[in-house]
Amino acid sequence: MLFSLKRILVALLLSVLTALVFFLGLTISSNLAFTRFIQVDQKDSLILGRQYERLMDIWLELGELRSEAFLEARPINAAALTNLLANINGLEASLTQVSKGTAHEAEWLKTRDILKLYLSEMKRFDGMLAIWASEMTVRNQDQEKFVRISIPRLENLTQLIENARVLIKGQITHIGSDSQIILDTISELNTNFLALKEYYSPSQISKFNQPEISRLETLIETRLNDFSRSFETDFSGKHLSVSQPHLIEVFDEVSQFAREFALLQNVARNRNTTLLEIENDIHQLNQSLRLLRTAGMKICLEESDLIWQEIERDSNNLLNQIQTRFYSRIVFLTIAIVLLILGLVMIPEAIAGPLQLLRNNFSLVTPGKENPADVTSWVKEIAELNNSFQKMVSHVNEATKLQTRYFETLTRIPSAFASLYQTKEVRHDTPYFKHQLALTQLFPLLTHQMKDLSAGQIFWKKNETWEPCGSPQFSSDFLANDGENSAVSTGLVELLSCSTFIEWAGNNSVSEPIVISSNPDAQNTEVRLIHCLELPETVPHDCKTPLTFTGICLSPANDAANSSDDSGFLLLCFLNPTSTSFSRADQVFISVIAQQMIAMMLATELFMAFRANQQIAVQLELAKEIQQQALPGKIPTSDTIELQAAIRMANEVGGDFYDFIPFSSGSMGVLIADVSGKNIPAALLTMALKSAVYSLPVENMCPKDFVDKLNVVLLNICGGEHFVTLTYAILSPARSEMVICNAGHVPTLQCSSAPDGSAHWKEHVFVDFPLGIFEHTYSEHTISIQSGDRFIFYTDGITDCKNASGKRLEEKGFRAILAENPRATVDAILEEFDQFRQKTPLPDDITLLSVAVR
C-alpha cells in the first residue's frame, strides 16, 4: 500500500511540475519572441526608417541653406554647409551598410547618385552667388563714392544760387519763383542722394533693394535734366543773358554735375547687363537644384512608407504568435488545476488506509514482550517515510521560494521598461547613455534573484578596445556591508578599471545567452563561473578575496549589420558564491535579463529618436505662430465699408495670404493671394510676398502698377519656379467705384440688390497670368458700386474641397451656399462649408473675405 501511495504522489507532482515548467517555457518564449522582433526582425527596418528620416531632414536643411543664400543674394553659409556635409558622409556610410543585400539597396543607390549630383551643382551655385555679390559690391562702391562726393558739391551749388539771388535782387524789382523752385530741386536731390548712399552700403546688398535703387537713380537723373532746363530763364522770368554772369557759374556747375552722373549711369548699365546674365544662370541652376531635391525626397518618402508597411506586417505576425501562446498557457494552467483537485480528492483517501493499518499494528505491541516481526518492519518503514517526507517538504519550500522570486522579478521587467518613458531628460551627448540606463534599471532584478551577486558593469567595444559604459552597479546587500567589504570593494573597483582584466574578460569569460527552443536537440553554451585564481598573472588581483566572475554577450543576435565594434558584454561579480556553478534556472534567468537589456537599449534609442521628433513638431508649431502673426492682427474699421475675414490652413503652415490696406482718402485696399505649393516652402514665399507688399508705396499706386511691381519682385525671388495667384482691389465709396486687378486668381463675386429687393449675384472674371512666371504688364478694371453691395473674395481651396463621397464643391456649389443667405457672415458661410465636407481633410488652404459697402 505504501508503494502505491508513493507512486501516486510522484505522478501527481511530476504532472503539476510539467505543467508549470511548460507555462514557464511559454512565458520565456514570449519574451524572447518580443526581443527577437526588436533585435532581428525590426532592427534593419527601424535603422533604415530612422536613417531615411534623417536624410529627409538633410534635404530640407540643404534646401533652406540654398533658399536663404538665394533670397539674401549671398554665398552659402560655409560653416553650416560643412557641418551638413559631415553628417551626409556618416549617413551615407550607414545607409550603404544597412541596405546592402536588401530590397532597398537599388533605391538607395539611386538616391545617393542624386545627392552627389545635387551637392556638385550646389557648389557651382555657391560660386555663382559669390561672383554676383562681388560684382554688386564693386558697382555699389563706385556709386557710393560718387554720392559721397556729390553731397558737398550740392551744398556748394546751393550757396552759389543764394549768392546769385542776392545779386539779382539788387538789380531787378521783381524776383521770379524759379529761384525757389531751383533751391527746392537741390534740396530734393540732396535728400535722394542721402537715401541712395544708405542703399549702397555693403550690408544693404540685396535683390529686394534693387527696385528702390533704380527708382532713386531715375529720379535724380530726371531732376538734373529739369535743373538744367530751369536755367533757360533767369530768376526774374527773363531770358538768361550775358548781362547776368552770376548764373553762368551756376549753370556750368550744374551741367558738369549732370554729365558726370550720366557717365556713371552708363558704366552702371553695362555692369548691370553682366549682373543680369549671372542672375539668369543662377535662376536656372536654382531651378535644377529644386528638381533634384524633389526627386530625392520623393524616393525617401516612398522608401519610408514601404519600411513602415513592413514593420506593421511583422507586428501583426508577432501579435498572432503571442495570442496563440496565451491560449496554450490557459490550457496548461487548467490541466494543472484539475490535477491539484484530483490530488486533494485522492491523497487523503490513499493515506487514510495505511494509517489505519499502522494503528492496528501498533495496538498489537505489548510492553515487556517481544514485538512481532511484521510490526518492527512497519516502524522502520514509518521512520524512513518520515525522513523522505521531510526532505520532500524542504525541497518543495526551496523550489517555491526560487519560483516566487523568479516570478516577482519577471513582473518587474515591464515596470523597468515603463520607467524609460518617465525619463525627463534624454542625454544625446552622453556616451553610453542607453547602456547605463539599461544596467541601472535591470541590475536590481538580478540581485533580487541571485543573493550572491555583488556588482555588475557593461563593457562595449570601440575602436577594437573594450570601454566601460558608465559606473558599475553594486547590490544593496553588498553596500549594506560596506564596512566588512571595504577592502573587497576597493579591489573590485580597481579590477573593473584595469584594461588588462577587461580585455581578458571580454575574450575568455563571455558566454552567449541561452535561447529557449522547442527543439529538444538544440544545444546551448552553458553560462560558467570563473574564479579569480584563474586570472592570468598580468592581471592584478587579491587572491585572498573569493571573487568569481561571469560574462554574458549583449550583442544583438543574427544582426548582419553589426560590425566588430558593435558588440559588448555584461560582467557579473559574485562574492562568496554558495556553488561553483550555476543551476539551469539561474543560467536561463541571467540570459533572460541579458536579452531584456538588449531590448531596453534598442528601446532607449527609439525613445531618443521619438524625443527628437517631438522637438521638430515644436519647431513646426513655432513656424505656424510666426505665419499667423504675418496676417492682419485686427481688421480695420471704416464708416463706409464693413470687412470680414477667415483663413484656415490645411497643414501647420500654408500658402494663403490676405490683407486690408486703409487709405487716408477713405478708400480701402483689399489683397488676397494663393502661393503655389504647401507647407514650409509655401510659407516662406508667403513671408516674402508680405515683405514685398510692405516695401511698395501702395497708397500712391493704382492696382495695375502695384501688381506690375509685385510681379517684378516675385520674379526675382522665384525665378519662374513658383507662382502666386492674386487679386488686388481698391474700393472708393466716395467715387462709387472699385478698381480691381486680377493675376490668375479665382473670380470675385458681387451681390447687389435687384429692383424687386432680391439679391443678385454677379461673377467678375478677369483672365490674366499669375505672378512670378515671366515679365508681364497687367490690366485693371473699374466696377460701379453702390450702398448695400457686397463682394466675396476667396481662394480655390474652397471650391476644390471634397466631401466623404469624393464629390467636389466647385463654383456652382459655393454659389448655392451664398445664395441661401446672401447676407450671412463669413463664419456662417464656413459652417455651411463644413457641413458639406463632412470632416474630410482640407486638400488646400482656404481664405474667405467679405467686403460690404454701407
Buried (B, 14 or more C-beta within 10 A) or exposed (E): EBEEBEEBBEEBBEBBEBBBEBBBBBBBBBBBBBBBBBBBBBBBBBBBBBBBBBBBBBBBBBBBBBBBBBBBBBBBBEEBBEEBEEBBEEBBEBBEEBBEEBEBBEBBEEBBEBBEBBBEBBEBBBEBBBBBBEBBEEBBEBBBEBBEEBBEBBEEBBEBBEEBBEBBBEEBEEBBEBBEBBBEBBEEBBEBBEBBBEBBEEEEBEBBBBBBBEBBBEBBBEBBEEBBEBBEBBBBEEEBEEEBEBBEEBBEBBBEBBEBBEEBBEEBEEBBEEBEEBBEBBBEBBBBBBEBBEBBBEBBEEBBEBBEEBBEEBEEEBEEBBEEBEEBBEEBBEBBEEBBEEBEEBBEEBBEEBEEEBEEBEEEBEEEEEBEEEBEEBBEEBEEBEEEEEEEEEEEEEEEEBEEBBEEBBEBBEEBBEEBEEBEEBEEEEEBBBBBBBBBBBBBBBBBBBEBBBBBBBBBBBEEEBBBBBEBBBBEBBEEEEEEBEEBBEBBBEBBEBEEBBBBBBEEBBBBBBBBEEEEEEEBEEBBBBBBEEBEEEBEBBEEBBBBBBBBBBBBBEBEBEEEEEBBBBBBBBBEBEEEEBEEBBBBBBBBBBBBBBBBBBBBBBBBBEEBEEEEEEEEEEBBEEBEEBBEEEEEEBEBBBBBBBBBBBBBBBBBBBBBBBBEEBBBBBBBBBBBBBBBBBBBBBBBBBBBBEBBEBBEBEBBBBBBBBBBBBBBBBBBBBBBBBBBBBBBBEBEBBBBBBBBBBBBBBBBBEEEEEBEBEEBEBEBBBBBBEEBEBEBBEBEBEEEBBBBBBBBBBBBBBBEEEEEBEBEBBBEBBEEEBEBEBEEBBEBBEEBBEEBEBBBBBBBBBBBBE
